């Protein structure tokens, strides 16, 4: 099974919101995603697990497995949000989304990719370490009382090749 990554559209927002609500205790709103689609420095990409039985554009769109939202500001790429449907995790979808963002950053001569991740999210931290991100600092109570974030960074000028 392969993963197809493409630009998100307004038609994808209901599935993105569904995944967001399943993935996070304090999900973004529909308006937040609509705003991200309009910002010139923001980009949302979606991933669908390719299946031979899904050949129509509509069929693929309704089966979105995950999404990623990023900002490109100056020489930095900031990953704001990555989520995969809980039933489709551990299949390489988050890796494909992250690889797309990193590849785009390299193409645009971005030097630094940053993100915050819940300290308790061991699976995500492991994925980011596989992509050569380094844990840099702690943001206490970033996600609310008792919910710390770890700031992770990937310096692209000294990065080994990303493996999918």
MARZA-166773 format. One line per 4 residues: number of its first residue (from 0); their letters; for each residue x, y, z of C-alpha. Coordinates in steps of 0.2 Angstrom, whole numbers, plus 5000, padded with zeros to 4 digits. Example, Ala and Ser with C-alpha at 12.3 -4.5 7.8 and 13.67 -1.06 7.14 Angstrom:
BEGIN
0 = as = 5062,4978,5039; 5068,4995,5036
//
This chain:
BEGIN
0 = xxxx = 5000,5000,5000; 5007,5017,4995; 5002,5034,5002; 4997,5048,4991
4 = xxxx = 5000,5066,4997; 4992,5081,4989; 4986,5099,4993; 4971,5100,5004
8 = xxxx = 4955,5109,4997; 4939,5116,5005; 4931,5099,5001; 4943,5090,5012
12 = xxxx = 4939,5100,5028; 4925,5089,5035; 4936,5074,5035; 4951,5084,5041
16 = xxxx = 4940,5090,5055; 4934,5072,5059; 4952,5067,5060; 4957,5082,5071
20 = xxxx = 4943,5078,5083; 4948,5060,5085; 4967,5065,5087; 4967,5079,5099
24 = xxxx = 4959,5083,5116; 4957,5102,5111; 4954,5101,5092; 4956,5116,5080
28 = xxxx = 4939,5123,5074; 4933,5123,5056; 4936,5141,5055; 4954,5138,5060
32 = xxxx = 4957,5126,5046; 4948,5138,5033; 4959,5152,5039; 4975,5141,5036
36 = xxxx = 4969,5137,5018; 4968,5156,5015; 4985,5162,5023; 4999,5163,5009
40 = xxxx = 5012,5156,5021; 5002,5141,5027; 4999,5125,5018; 4989,5110,5022
44 = xxxx = 4992,5093,5014; 4982,5077,5015; 4986,5059,5013; 4976,5045,5007
48 = xxxx = 4982,5027,5007; 4981,5021,4989; 4970,5006,4986; 4967,4998,4970
52 = xxxx = 4949,4998,4973; 4949,5017,4975; 4950,5024,4958; 4938,5039,4958
56 = xxxx = 4944,5056,4965; 4929,5057,4976; 4932,5040,4983; 4950,5044,4987
60 = xxxx = 4945,5061,4995; 4932,5053,5007; 4945,5041,5013; 4958,5053,5018
64 = xxxx = 4969,5046,5031; 4978,5061,5038; 4984,5079,5036; 4998,5091,5040
68 = xxxx = 4998,5110,5042; 5014,5120,5041; 5019,5138,5039; 5034,5144,5029
72 = xxxx = 5041,5160,5037; 5058,5168,5033; 5070,5153,5032; 5059,5142,5044
76 = xxxx = 5046,5129,5042; 5035,5127,5057; 5024,5111,5058; 5008,5116,5067
80 = xxxx = 4998,5101,5066; 5000,5083,5060; 4986,5070,5063; 4982,5052,5056
84 = xxxx = 4965,5044,5059; 4967,5032,5074; 4962,5017,5064; 4975,5020,5051
88 = xxxx = 4990,5024,5062; 5007,5015,5061; 5006,5013,5042; 5018,5026,5037
92 = xxxx = 5005,5040,5034; 5013,5052,5046; 5030,5048,5039; 5024,5052,5021
96 = xxxx = 5016,5069,5027; 5032,5074,5036; 5043,5069,5022; 5033,5080,5010
100 = xxxx = 5035,5095,5022; 5054,5092,5024; 5056,5089,5005; 5046,5106,5001
104 = xxxx = 5057,5115,5014; 5073,5108,5006; 5067,5114,4989; 5064,5131,4996
108 = xxxx = 5081,5132,5004; 5073,5132,5022; 5086,5129,5035; 5076,5125,5050
112 = xxxx = 5060,5114,5053; 5052,5116,5070; 5037,5109,5079; 5030,5106,5096
116 = xxxx = 5024,5089,5102; 5016,5083,5118; 5029,5077,5130; 5017,5061,5133
120 = xxxx = 5016,5058,5114; 5030,5044,5114; 5025,5038,5096; 5026,5055,5088
124 = xxxx = 5042,5059,5097; 5049,5043,5090; 5044,5047,5073; 5052,5064,5073
128 = xxxx = 5068,5057,5080; 5068,5044,5065; 5067,5060,5054; 5082,5067,5063
132 = xxxx = 5073,5080,5074; 5081,5084,5090; 5072,5088,5106; 5078,5106,5111
136 = xxxx = 5068,5113,5125; 5052,5111,5136; 5037,5122,5135; 5029,5120,5152
140 = xxxx = 5010,5119,5152; 5009,5123,5133; 4994,5112,5130; 4986,5117,5147
144 = xxxx = 4990,5112,5165; 5001,5097,5166; 5003,5096,5147; 5020,5101,5142
148 = xxxx = 5027,5102,5125; 5044,5098,5118; 5051,5109,5105; 5059,5099,5092
152 = xxxx = 5071,5105,5078; 5078,5099,5062; 5092,5108,5054; 5092,5104,5035
156 = xxxx = 5109,5110,5031; 5116,5095,5041; 5102,5082,5039; 5104,5065,5033
160 = xxxx = 5092,5059,5019; 5075,5056,5026; 5070,5037,5024; 5052,5033,5020
//
